[in-house]
Structure formats: C-alpha cells, structure tokens
Amino acid sequence: MIPKSFFKQNPEDPKPLKHIIKRKVRFDELDPLNIVWHGNYASYFEEGRIAMGDKYGFGYLDFKKHGVMIPLKKFYVDYIMPLEFAKEYAIETLLYWNESARLDFEYRIYDCENRLVTMGYSVHMMVDLNKGILVVKPAFYEKICEKWKEGKI
C-alpha cells in the first residue's frame, strides 16, 4: 500500500521525481533503547535529498553556484516502527511539483522487509546569498522544471 502524500497535487502537475538509496543502520546511530535515535532521521532524509539533488542537478552546490540557498522552512516526521542495528533499509525521496520558488520533499523509509517504518516531509524556500526570499525560481532550476514537466527527466 502506498501511503497518502503530504502534498496536494493538481491533475496537470507532473508526477513527483523519485530517488531511492539503501543503507544499513550503524552502531553509532542507536539510542539507549538499542534502536535508531529519533534525531538521526533528519540526517537520513537529508541523505536522500542530497542523493536526489545530485542525480537531477539541483543539489546544494548547484543552487549555491547560481547564488541561491535553500534553507529549511518546515520539517515533519512520523515514526511508525523503529530501525535496529545492522538492518538494511531504503530511503525513498520524492520531490513534488510546485510553481513557487520552493522545494517540497517527501521521505519514506522502508525496512529490509519493505515495511514502511518512517515518513515525513520538508519544505525548503529559495533565498539569494543576502537571504532575500526569491519569488520566482532561478533560471537553472526553471530549466530543470521544464524538462520535468515535459517528462524528460
């Protein structure tokens, strides 16, 4: 069963971009209960977001090269089941279409049995290097969005 998205989509919006990476729980990520410490999930989400940005050409360094930063505006996580030491898991990262100068990411973490264990989202705004809020997408990202909308990525 695919969980319902946190973000509303219009019928004409392109499907979300998706990228999946796999990891294994390390010993240093555990808490005293011998499960992954809840604060590590923010890092897991970021790891998925970085891998997606690298894949599609809109990572942190790509934005910075074009004079744009993408600070976090909102962050939400829903812990469903814990992850345990040495267990493999997958981080699925989705980017939802948005006409505004912002990035709407959703994350789903699945255990080695493909059970949903955690999900959440983050919203990132776009600002210039002086921290002025952008109201339109930077040109390099707009070109990526055009390809996305045309189904070419």
LUMGU-130203 format. One line per 5 residues: number of its first residue (from 1); their letters; for each residue x, y, z of N, C-alpha, C. Coordinates in steps of 0.02 Angstrom, whole numbers. Atoms other than C-alpha are relative to their C-alpha. Layout:
BEGIN
NUM) a) X/Y/Z/X/Y/Z/X/Y/Z ~ ...
This chain:
BEGIN
1) mipks) 42/-59/0/0/0/0/44/62/0 ~ -37/-63/4/68/171/-49/-34/50/46 ~ 31/-48/-46/42/299/89/-22/63/-37 ~ 24/-63/29/-53/458/51/54/53/8 ~ -50/-53/-1/58/606/9/-19/56/48
6) ffkqn) 10/-60/-42/79/756/124/-17/60/-43 ~ 9/-58/44/68/871/-28/-56/-12/-49 ~ 54/3/49/-83/907/-137/29/10/-69 ~ -21/-8/69/-60/888/-323/-60/14/-43 ~ 51/-12/50/-161/956/-466/7/-53/-54
11) pedpk) -4/52/52/-206/834/-606/50/15/-55 ~ -47/-18/54/-97/931/-730/73/2/23 ~ -69/0/-25/57/926/-617/36/-64/-21 ~ -38/61/16/196/807/-669/7/-43/62 ~ -10/46/-56/224/654/-562/62/21/40
16) plkhi) -59/-18/-40/345/678/-417/63/-34/-27 ~ -64/32/13/528/647/-451/14/-47/58 ~ -12/50/-53/586/494/-354/71/-27/-5 ~ -67/30/-4/753/426/-297/3/-42/63 ~ -6/46/-57/794/280/-182/73/-16/12
21) ikrkv) -67/22/-19/953/245/-87/-7/-52/55 ~ 2/52/-52/994/98/27/58/11/48 ~ -49/-6/-54/1088/99/191/-7/-58/48 ~ 3/48/-54/1123/-8/341/10/39/65 ~ -5/-35/-65/1099/50/522/67/-14/31
26) rfdel) -65/4/-33/1265/86/606/-9/1/76 ~ 2/2/-73/1303/58/790/-5/70/31 ~ -1/-67/-29/1335/243/822/-66/38/-10 ~ 64/-33/11/1157/285/766/-53/-22/51 ~ 48/27/-47/1074/191/910/-7/42/63
31) dplni) 11/-33/-64/998/261/1069/3/-52/56 ~ -3/50/-55/993/177/1243/-51/-57/-6 ~ 50/53/10/841/76/1186/23/-50/-53 ~ -30/43/52/953/-4/1052/-38/4/-66 ~ 32/-15/64/851/72/910/29/66/-26
36) vwhgn) -26/-62/27/894/216/794/-29/59/39 ~ 20/-61/-36/891/380/890/-42/43/-47 ~ 48/-37/42/746/487/828/31/58/-39 ~ -31/-57/34/858/635/783/39/-19/-62 ~ -37/21/59/952/532/654/-44/0/-63
41) yasyf) 43/3/59/800/527/540/6/64/-42 ~ -11/-61/38/830/709/492/60/-8/-46 ~ -60/13/41/1002/655/430/-16/-49/-56 ~ 19/49/52/927/507/337/-38/36/-56 ~ 38/-37/50/804/624/250/47/43/-42
46) eegri) -47/-43/36/945/743/206/44/-41/-48 ~ -40/43/44/1049/600/137/-38/-17/-64 ~ 41/14/59/905/554/22/-8/62/-44 ~ 8/-62/38/880/736/-29/64/17/-38 ~ -64/-14/33/1066/758/-69/9/-47/-60
51) amgdk) -7/48/55/1068/599/-174/-46/18/-58 ~ 47/-20/53/914/658/-269/26/62/-37 ~ -26/-61/31/988/831/-299/59/-14/-45 ~ -58/18/41/1149/754/-362/-21/-35/-65 ~ 24/37/59/1053/640/-480/-30/47/-52
56) ygfgy) 37/-42/46/946/778/-556/32/68/-13 ~ -34/-63/14/1066/926/-548/-25/60/38 ~ 22/-57/-41/986/1031/-411/18/-9/73 ~ -25/8/-68/1090/992/-259/20/67/31 ~ -20/-61/-35/1150/1117/-130/52/40/-38
61) ldfkk) -54/-35/35/1308/1157/-229/-23/28/-66 ~ 28/-27/62/1209/1180/-390/-36/66/14 ~ 34/-61/-18/1098/1308/-306/50/55/19 ~ -50/-49/-23/1247/1394/-223/38/30/-59 ~ -36/-23/60/1338/1405/-391/-41/54/-36
66) hgvmi) 45/-49/33/1187/1505/-453/-23/54/49 ~ 15/-54/-47/1183/1619/-300/-63/-10/41 ~ 62/15/-35/1038/1531/-213/15/-50/56 ~ -2/48/-56/1022/1444/-44/-71/-27/10 ~ 66/31/-10/881/1326/3/-10/-21/73
71) plkkf) 8/16/-71/853/1339/191/-66/-36/14 ~ 58/37/-23/730/1229/282/-53/48/27 ~ 57/-40/-25/558/1307/313/-44/-41/47 ~ 42/45/-40/458/1158/379/32/-69/0 ~ -25/68/-5/503/985/439/-49/-40/42
76) yvdyi) 46/43/-36/390/842/493/22/-72/-8 ~ -16/71/3/422/660/536/-51/-40/40 ~ 47/46/-32/306/517/581/36/-67/9 ~ -35/63/-15/391/370/668/-52/-55/7 ~ 49/54/1/295/211/632/26/-62/35
81) mplef) -34/57/-31/416/72/680/74/16/5 ~ -71/-16/-7/596/76/741/44/-39/-49 ~ -53/35/36/751/31/643/50/-25/51 ~ -46/30/-47/878/-83/727/69/-9/-31 ~ -69/6/20/1065/-109/719/10/-53/-55
86) akeya) -22/43/55/1139/-187/560/-55/-18/-50 ~ 55/14/47/970/-193/473/5/47/-60 ~ 1/-41/60/961/-133/294/-67/36/-6 ~ 62/-38/12/834/-1/246/9/43/-62 ~ -1/-42/60/789/108/97/-32/67/17
91) ietll) 27/-67/-6/761/295/94/-27/20/-69 ~ 32/-23/61/637/346/-40/-13/75/7 ~ 9/-72/-1/642/532/-79/-41/20/-61 ~ 42/-25/54/508/617/-182/0/76/2 ~ 7/-72/6/503/795/-245/-65/13/-37
96) ywnes) 64/-16/30/330/863/-280/2/66/-38 ~ 3/-59/43/292/990/-415/-26/60/39 ~ 22/-62/-31/275/1169/-356/15/57/-48 ~ -10/-57/45/252/1326/-461/42/55/35 ~ -36/-51/-38/331/1432/-322/75/-16/4
101) arldf) -72/9/-11/515/1455/-281/10/-35/67 ~ -8/41/-60/514/1315/-152/4/-73/-21 ~ -8/71/13/552/1130/-141/-40/-38/53 ~ 42/41/-44/426/1007/-67/23/-73/-5 ~ -26/67/-2/513/845/-20/-41/-44/47
106) eyriy) 32/50/-44/430/689/50/49/-59/5 ~ -46/55/-13/526/544/126/-38/-59/28 ~ 28/63/-27/479/363/158/58/-47/11 ~ -53/48/-16/594/242/244/-32/-69/9 ~ 25/69/-1/565/56/219/54/-46/29
111) dcenr) -49/48/-27/647/-86/315/15/-54/-52 ~ -22/52/47/726/-240/235/-57/-45/-22 ~ 58/38/20/554/-321/228/-51/43/-38 ~ 40/-47/38/486/-171/132/-61/27/38 ~ 52/-30/-42/379/-112/278/17/73/11
116) lvtmg) -10/-71/-13/355/75/296/13/10/75 ~ -18/-10/-71/444/123/458/-1/73/21 ~ -1/-72/-16/455/313/447/-19/38/-63 ~ 12/-44/56/388/450/336/-2/72/24 ~ 1/-70/-19/397/637/334/8/45/-60
121) ysvhm) -9/-47/55/423/793/233/42/59/24 ~ -33/-63/-15/523/952/222/-17/48/-57 ~ 12/-54/48/489/1117/135/60/47/4 ~ -58/-43/3/635/1222/78/-17/61/-44 ~ 11/-61/39/621/1402/22/64/16/-38
126) mvdln) -58/-21/37/740/1484/-100/15/73/17 ~ -21/-68/-16/839/1638/-49/65/15/-36 ~ -64/-19/31/980/1737/-126/54/0/54 ~ -56/3/-47/1151/1749/-44/-4/52/55 ~ 11/-50/-52/1092/1902/55/-61/-18/42
131) kgilv) 58/27/-36/947/1796/123/-66/34/-19 ~ 63/-27/26/817/1887/18/-41/-55/-31 ~ 44/53/25/669/1775/-21/-14/8/-74 ~ 15/0/71/650/1728/-204/-74/-13/-11 ~ 70/12/17/477/1737/-279/-8/-39/-65
136) vkpaf) -1/41/60/524/1654/-443/60/-47/3 ~ -54/50/1/631/1501/-474/61/28/-36 ~ -59/-20/38/811/1531/-525/-1/-33/-69 ~ 3/23/70/838/1508/-713/24/-73/-7 ~ -25/68/9/942/1348/-696/-51/-52/25
141) yekic) 50/46/-27/807/1265/-589/-63/0/-43 ~ 58/-4/45/669/1327/-704/10/-45/-61 ~ -14/44/57/755/1235/-848/-9/-74/20 ~ 12/69/-25/755/1075/-743/-74/-14/5 ~ 73/8/-7/571/1102/-706/-34/-8/-67
146) ekwke) 28/7/68/533/1123/-892/9/-71/-25 ~ -12/70/20/615/954/-928/-44/-48/39 ~ 42/42/-43/521/878/-781/-71/0/-26 ~ 69/-6/23/355/944/-844/-11/-33/-68 ~ 4/32/66/393/879/-1019/11/-76/4
151) gki) -12/72/-9/430/706/-946/67/-23/-24 ~ -67/17/24/613/711/-998/48/-16/55 ~ -41/23/-56/681/676/-825/-43/-41/46
